[in-house]
Amino acid sequence: MKSIDTSSYEVTTIGKHSFDSCTNLKKVELGENIKTIKTNAFLNSGLEEVKITTSSDIVIETSAFGKCASLKTISIEGKSKNYMTSDNMLIQKYKQGGVEENILLQYPISKTDEVVKITGINVIGPNAFAGNENIKEVVFDENVHTISVGAFVNCKNLKNVTFTPQLKTIMVHAFRGTGFEELVLPDTVEFIGVSAFSKLDRLTKLRIEMLNSSTIDSLAFANCEKLTDVEYTQLKSLSCATDIFEDCNSLESVKVDYNYDITTKKFCGVKVVSDKGVLTTITMLLIIIFIAI
């Protein structure tokens, strides 16, 4: 079966895993009779094209077309209050606290763009870009505030992301298995979830500028085996799990800002090096030079 057209059927719901791993399935046309497409309905299928025709409030759950490695185009025709497509991206419109927002549900894995500019989107949905090996750079506009679970997981060639001041939350596995070599987490980020940046095989340098009220959850940077250079700039009361650097075997120490109290000599199981000693030495040298003059 290479294609499906539901318009001649009385089916109203595409259930979970209905077409899971149907690798021969290339095209689906979902007619107005379809009211709900469940999570993982077409997971790992061979889909290349999805066409949805609707005149009602259809419900498309997250990852409905997840991990479809050949998916190129998604289109919605008809009148839908809650969904739209833009440049073959599937977008859900919803209200959050009375404010209208857009969540990017699916970015076709086989799109060949190396640089992706995200505009008018507030939330990058679960697994929205998962497994896309073409993307090298993502540029967010000022609207993105949340990157959901597994949003960019296993985007192996993704090396650069422009984090804007509005970004607050990076969820579980969001960037796991990506291609970052250097990473800066700005002071606007408030939460980093479990394994959000784990298994970054190329990561060597990490700078964390997150503020005192921020949280970094368990295994956030685990298994980054080439990571050698870590610097915190706001560490005084940053809440971190004790295992965020689990199995980062090349990491021997972390550098912290000079205001941090390093009486414990350890942070998350890693030796702490402070700028305080360096600044004290520089100050003493300046005093000696001043006296000599």
Secondary structure, DSSP 8 states (H G I E B T S, - for coil): --EEEGGGS---EE-TTTTTT-TT--EEEE-TT--EE-TTTTTT----EEEEEESS--EE-TTTTTT-TT--EEEEEE--SSEEEETTEEEEEEEETTEEEEEEEE--TT---SEEEE-S-SEE-TTSSTT--S--EEEE-TT--EE-TTTTTT-TT--EEE--TT--EE-TTTTTT---SEEEE-TT--EE-TTTT---TT--EEEE---TT-EE-TTTTTT-TT--EEEESS-TT-EE-TTTTTT-TT--EEEE-TTS--TT-EETTEEEEESHHHHHHHHHHHHHHHHH-
